[in-house]
Amino acid sequence: MASILRRAIAACLACLLLAQLAGTAPAAARSFEAVVLRVKDGDSIVVRESRTRRVHEVRLAGIDAPELGQPWGIQSRTALRRLVDGRLVTVEVTDRDRYGRLVARVWLGRTYVNAAMTASGHAWAYGRFLPDAAIRSGHDEARRAGRGLWSLPPEERLPPATWRARAASR
């Protein structure tokens, strides 16, 4: 019985490894080191995997940053650039979004980049993309302190989806 179980586990692990190598494994099974090639906006980066040299667009999980054309959009992108551009990060993939981007937690050493963006007031905690306690507490702390986008007048402090909807209706 034990040998059958060991063989079944080995077979499952082999299948997962083959699927990972073929790029068909579930996104949540992946973690890798990468260099940040470009910061697109306050919640999206382009990275090159250190091991495979593959390039990926990554959406930071659990946060939503202002669009570049809306108030605080440029400041948000600048903050993320200062933090990660050109640096080696660890990407912990949690999902893939409808645009094909990897959705991930990103770490710069011990700094949890996703949470750092909300704590500095450069992004909102975004419930749809699995916010965790660090992201949520950073969001709440920045809001209370009036940091970053929370320093804007309330009418300019619109989440991106609301801002896009208003812009489309004009």
C-alpha positions in Angstrom: 0.0 0.0 0.0 2.8 2.5 0.9 4.7 1.8 -2.3 1.5 2.4 -4.4 1.0 5.7 -2.6 4.6 6.7 -3.1 4.3 5.9 -6.9 1.1 7.9 -7.1 2.6 10.9 -5.4 5.7 10.6 -7.7 3.5 10.4 -10.8 1.5 13.5 -9.7 4.7 15.5 -9.0 6.1 14.4 -12.4 2.9 15.6 -14.1 3.0 18.9 -12.3 6.7 19.4 -13.2 6.0 18.6 -16.9 3.0 20.9 -16.9 5.1 23.7 -15.3 7.8 23.2 -17.9 5.3 23.3 -20.7 3.7 26.4 -19.3 0.3 24.8 -18.6 0.6 24.4 -14.9 -1.9 26.4 -12.7 -0.5 29.9 -12.3 -0.7 29.7 -8.5 2.1 27.0 -8.6 4.7 29.4 -9.8 7.3 31.6 -8.1 10.4 33.0 -9.7 13.1 35.7 -9.5 13.1 38.3 -12.2 14.5 41.7 -13.1 12.0 44.5 -13.6 12.4 45.8 -17.1 9.7 48.4 -17.1 7.0 49.9 -14.9 3.9 50.4 -16.9 1.8 52.1 -14.2 1.3 51.9 -10.5 0.2 48.3 -10.5 1.7 46.7 -13.7 5.3 45.8 -14.4 7.2 43.9 -17.1 9.8 41.5 -15.9 12.4 39.1 -17.3 12.7 35.7 -15.5 16.2 35.2 -14.3 16.3 31.5 -15.0 14.5 31.2 -18.3 14.9 34.8 -19.6 11.2 34.8 -20.5 9.5 38.2 -20.4 6.2 38.6 -18.6 3.7 41.4 -17.9 2.8 41.2 -14.2 -0.3 42.8 -12.5 0.3 43.3 -8.8 -2.3 41.3 -6.9 -4.7 42.9 -4.5 -4.1 46.5 -5.5 -5.5 49.0 -8.0 -3.6 52.1 -8.9 -4.8 55.2 -10.6 -4.8 55.2 -14.4 -2.0 57.3 -15.9 -4.5 59.9 -17.1 -6.3 60.4 -13.8 -5.2 62.3 -10.7 -2.2 60.6 -9.0 -1.6 58.2 -11.9 1.9 59.6 -12.7 2.8 59.8 -9.0 1.8 56.2 -8.5 3.9 55.0 -11.5 6.8 57.0 -10.3 6.6 55.5 -6.8 6.6 52.0 -8.2 9.5 52.9 -10.6 11.6 54.2 -7.7 10.9 51.0 -5.7 11.5 48.3 -8.3 12.7 49.5 -11.7 15.8 47.6 -12.8 15.9 45.6 -9.6 15.7 41.9 -8.9 12.4 40.9 -7.4 10.6 37.7 -6.5 7.3 37.1 -8.3 4.7 34.8 -6.6 2.1 34.1 -9.2 -1.5 33.8 -7.9 -3.5 33.9 -11.1 -3.6 35.0 -14.7 -6.0 37.8 -15.7 -8.3 38.2 -18.7 -5.6 40.1 -20.6 -3.1 37.2 -20.1 -1.0 39.0 -17.5 0.4 37.2 -14.5 -1.3 38.4 -11.3 1.3 38.2 -8.5 2.6 39.2 -5.2 6.0 40.9 -5.8 8.8 41.1 -3.2 11.9 43.2 -3.2 14.0 41.5 -0.6 11.8 41.6 2.5 9.6 44.4 1.1 6.2 43.3 0.0 5.8 45.7 -3.0 2.0 45.3 -3.3 1.5 46.3 0.3 4.1 49.1 0.1 2.1 50.7 -2.7 -1.1 50.9 -0.6 0.8 51.9 2.6 2.4 54.8 0.7 -1.0 55.9 -0.6 -0.2 55.1 -4.3 -2.9 52.4 -4.7 -6.1 51.1 -3.3 -6.6 47.7 -1.8 -8.6 45.9 -4.5 -11.0 43.2 -3.2 -11.5 41.4 -6.4 -7.8 40.5 -6.6 -7.4 38.8 -3.2 -6.3 41.6 -0.9 -4.5 40.3 2.2 -4.1 41.8 5.6 -0.9 43.7 4.7 -2.4 45.3 1.7 -5.7 46.2 3.5 -3.9 47.7 6.6 -1.6 49.7 4.4 -4.6 51.1 2.5 -6.4 52.0 5.8 -3.3 53.5 7.3 -2.5 55.7 4.3 -6.2 56.8 4.2 -6.2 57.8 7.8 -2.9 59.7 7.4 -4.0 61.4 4.2 -0.9 60.0 2.3 -0.6 59.9 -1.5 -3.8 59.8 -3.4 -5.7 60.2 -0.1 -4.4 63.8 0.0 -6.5 64.6 -3.1 -9.9 66.2 -2.8 -12.6 63.4 -2.6 -13.9 64.2 -6.1 -10.5 63.4 -7.6 -9.9 60.3 -5.5 -11.8 57.9 -7.8 -11.0 54.2 -8.2 -9.9 53.5 -11.8 -13.1 51.7 -12.8 -15.2 54.6 -11.7 -12.9 57.1 -13.4 -13.0 55.1 -16.7 -16.8 54.9 -16.6 -17.1 58.7 -16.0 -14.6 59.4 -18.8 -16.5 57.1 -21.2 -19.8 58.8 -20.5 -18.4 62.3 -21.4 
